[in-house]
Every structure is written in structure tokens, then in C-alpha cells.
Amino acid sequence: MIVIFEKEYLKELYESGKASDKKHRFQPSIVKRFKNRIDYLKSVLRKEDLYPIKSLHVEALTGNKKGLFSIKVNDQYRIEFSISENMEQPILTVCNIVELSNHYD
């Protein structure tokens, strides 16, 4: 799957392990898990390949986030993403990393 990043800070987190702005700072363990999750997302061929992996806790979001999916980074954070499947190779767009206490805001 092709993975792209909606926001620059997400791309920076993945590529360099830190974001240039102070608003998006995360513990090194969170960044490491974030990178691992993105690497895994790149390795799958289609969305359905995510569901059998129970540790990801794949969830189709509802309400004002309808059309987005999420997977767990750890017990505290989730990655939100969308998938465009109308091409030969699906494109997954990473939209956000959210703290679960703010998950339903």
C-alpha cells in the first residue's frame, strides 16, 4: 500500500523521529511504535489485511470522522487514516495521531 501523510508533522515524525513544531512532541517510545505501525501499513496490500491483526485494533470511525479508520499505536494513542481504493494500488493517507483521552472530541 502507498502511504502518504496529510500533515507535515506526521511525515517528520516518521522520517526523522521528531516534529519541528513544539505542539507535536511525543515520547521516543511513541515515535518508535508510530514508525513501526506506518511500516506495517506500507506492507499490506489492502485494507482487509489489517483486520486479522488483533493488536492493531482496527476501527472504522463514525460521526464527524466517518470515512476514517484508526489503529492503535499503544493504549494511549491511535493513528487515524483514510484509504483511497479506486486505483491499482490503494493509497493510505495518515491524517492524525490522537491521544485517546481526546479520541471522541
N, C-alpha and C positions, 0 to 999 in steps of 0.2 A: 504494500500500500504506500502511496506517496503521502508524506506528512509535511504540512506547511503550518506556519504559525500566524495567527491573526494579529498578535501584538508583538512588538519588538522585544519587550522584556522576556517573553516566553522563549523566543529564539536565542537571546543572550544567555538565559538560564541553561538551555540545552547545549549551546556551543561552548560557552566559557565557564559555566558554573555559577555565574552571578549576573545580576541585572545592574545596569549603570545607574538607575534611579533608586532612591532610598526607600520608596514605597513598597518595592517588591524584593525585599530581602528575606531569605529563607535559611534555615539551618542547613549545614552541609549534608546531613543525612537525608533531608527532604529533597535537596537538589539531586543527590545521587539516585534516590528512588524515582524522582521525576525523569531523569535521563534514562534509567532502566525501562520505565514504562513506555517512554517515547520510542526507544529502540524496539521494544516488543511490538508496539503498534505498527512500526515500519515493516516488521517481519511477516505480518499476517496478510493474506490475500483478499479477505473480505470481512465485513462486519460480523458475520455469523461465526467466524473463527474465534471471536473474543468470548462468546458466551460459555463454552465449556471450562474456561479457566476461572474457577470459583474465587481465587484470591483477588481477581480484578474487580469483582462486584459490579459488573456492567449494568448500567441502569439507563433506560430511556427517560429523559426528563419530561416534566409536564408543566402546565401553567404557562407563565411568561417565558419559559425556557424550552417550550415544545419544539421538537426538531433537533435538540441537542442530546448527546449521550454523555455519560460520565463513567470513569473508572477510578478506583481508589489508588492513591499514592501510598497512604498509610491510614491509620484510624482517624487522623486529624484533617487530611487534605484529599481533595479529588481533582482530577483533570476533566474539564468539560471540553467536548469537541463535537464537530458536525462532520458528516460524511456525504460526499457527492458521488453517487454511484452510477451516473449516467455516462461513464466512459469505460474504456477497456480496463484501465487500472484505476480503482477508486482513489479519490483524494480525501484525506482526512485533514481537517483544519482544527488545530488546537486553539481553543478560544480563551481558556482561562484556567488558572489553578485556584481553587477556592478552599477556604478553611470551612470545615463542616459546621462550625457554630454559626456561620453566615450562609450556609448552604441553601436555606429556603427564603432568603431575603429577596 
